[in-house]
Amino acid sequence: GLLQKVRETPPQAQLSGEERRRNLKGAFRAHTPGAVRGRAFLLADDVFTTGSTMEECARALKKAGAVRVYALTAAVTRFGT
């Protein structure tokens, strides 16, 4: 795929919102930046809880030159429920 996880991260399930953001900070990068530059992308995730995964994936794509990043999810949950 276009995104590569560059380091292992602990499971998100038992982490607070801030811990989730810190846990994933810098965990992804564009595998092939040339394939990203100047393009728009749609990220898809099954469940959106805090948005940390989407945020970090979008950050990696934007850093590699993506012009727009959209997000699509099948379900949204309230954090802590």
C-alpha positions, 0 to 999 in steps of 0.5 A: 500500500501507499502507507507504511507503518514505520514502528510498532505501537501498543494496542489503542483499546485501553489508551486515553484520547491523548495517549492514542494521539501520542501512540500513533504520532509519526507511526506512518509514512508514505511508502512511495512519496512520488505516487502521493505528490499532487493527488487526493486520497480517501482513507477508509477505517471501520470504526472512528473513535478518536480519529488518531489513526485517520489523523496520522495517516492523513498527516503522512500523506500530506507530508508526502505531497497529497493535495487533499485527504478525505476520510470515510468510516463505517461507524463512529463511537463515543470515546470511553463507551 
